[in-house]
């Protein structure tokens, strides 16, 4: 579970049944103040498409949008994720708008690498994988840098620093 940058919403990777998951976001104020089941079926709860893996790396881009690793979408007819590939999908966790046509952001990365984390500072998206980290510009969607061998585990927004342990 991860708080939005302003602390008003929560994001959870929503385990359904191994290994399927579903990203969920909901209002903290509604959950704590009015409805203890807000995360299950509350008015503020927003659900993204199902995924093959309930442990999907994700991060808040801002108070409204979340980046989710992988470009796939769930096909209920086939009961599997289709269109999978390296990159992210942008998810409106506020529920204020329908999914945008440019929500998929394919990236020229090795699709066999294991991505362990996504981080964002509001301008750049950092993709931490077992082989290193890549840095992407949110506005242009261009890759800005590659940091081979550096795999951060945390992002400290206040210090604008990525932190690796090891």
Residue pairs with C-beta under 8 A, 6 or more apart in sequence:
1 10
1 11
1 12
2 10
2 11
2 12
2 58
2 59
2 60
3 9
3 10
3 11
3 28
3 60
4 10
4 11
4 25
4 60
4 63
4 93
5 60
5 62
5 63
5 122
5 157
6 63
7 28
8 27
8 28
8 29
8 63
9 25
9 26
9 27
9 28
9 44
9 63
9 93
9 94
10 25
10 26
10 28
10 31
10 39
11 23
11 24
11 25
11 58
11 60
11 66
11 93
12 23
12 24
12 25
12 39
13 21
13 23
13 54
13 55
13 56
13 58
14 21
14 22
14 23
14 24
14 47
14 54
15 21
15 54
16 22
16 50
16 54
18 54
19 52
19 53
19 54
19 55
20 50
20 51
20 52
20 54
21 50
21 51
21 53
21 54
21 55
21 56
22 47
22 48
22 49
22 50
22 51
22 54
23 47
23 48
23 51
23 56
23 58
23 66
23 68
23 91
24 39
24 45
24 46
24 47
24 48
25 45
25 46
25 66
25 91
25 93
25 94
25 95
26 38
26 39
26 42
26 44
26 45
26 46
27 38
27 42
27 44
30 38
30 42
30 43
30 44
31 38
31 39
31 42
31 44
35 42
35 43
38 44
38 45
39 45
44 95
46 92
46 93
46 94
46 95
48 66
48 68
48 89
48 91
49 73
49 74
50 74
50 81
51 68
51 70
51 72
51 74
51 81
52 72
52 80
52 81
52 84
56 68
56 69
56 70
57 68
57 69
57 115
57 116
57 117
57 118
57 128
58 66
58 67
58 68
58 69
58 118
59 66
59 67
59 117
59 118
59 119
59 120
59 125
59 155
60 66
60 93
60 120
61 67
61 90
61 120
61 122
61 125
61 138
62 122
63 94
64 92
64 93
64 94
64 96
65 90
65 91
65 92
65 93
66 90
66 91
66 93
67 88
67 89
67 90
67 91
67 105
67 118
67 120
67 125
68 88
68 89
68 90
68 91
68 118
69 88
69 115
69 118
69 127
70 81
70 84
70 85
70 86
70 87
70 88
70 89
71 83
71 84
71 85
71 86
71 87
71 88
71 89
71 104
71 105
71 106
72 81
72 82
72 83
72 84
72 85
72 89
73 81
73 82
73 83
73 89
74 80
74 81
74 82
75 81
75 82
83 104
85 106
85 111
86 106
86 107
86 108
86 109
86 110
86 111
86 113
87 104
87 105
87 106
87 107
87 109
88 105
88 107
88 118
88 125
88 127
89 103
89 104
89 105
90 100
90 102
90 103
90 105
91 99
91 103
92 99
92 100
105 141
107 127
107 134
107 136
107 143
108 143
109 127
109 129
109 134
110 131
113 129
113 130
113 131
114 129
114 130
115 127
115 128
115 129
116 128
116 129
116 130
116 151
116 153
117 126
117 127
117 128
117 151
117 152
117 153
118 125
118 126
118 127
118 128
119 125
119 126
119 128
119 152
119 154
119 155
119 162
120 126
120 138
120 155
121 155
121 157
121 160
122 138
123 137
123 138
123 139
124 135
124 136
124 137
124 138
124 144
125 135
125 136
125 137
125 138
126 133
126 134
126 135
126 136
126 152
126 155
126 162
127 133
127 134
127 136
128 151
128 152
128 153
128 162
129 151
130 151
131 148
131 149
131 151
132 146
132 147
132 148
132 149
132 150
132 151
133 146
133 147
133 150
133 151
133 152
133 162
134 143
134 145
134 146
134 147
135 143
135 144
135 145
135 146
135 147
136 142
136 143
136 144
137 143
137 144
150 162
150 164
151 164
152 162
152 163
152 164
153 163
153 164
153 165
154 162
154 163
155 161
155 162
155 163
156 162
156 163
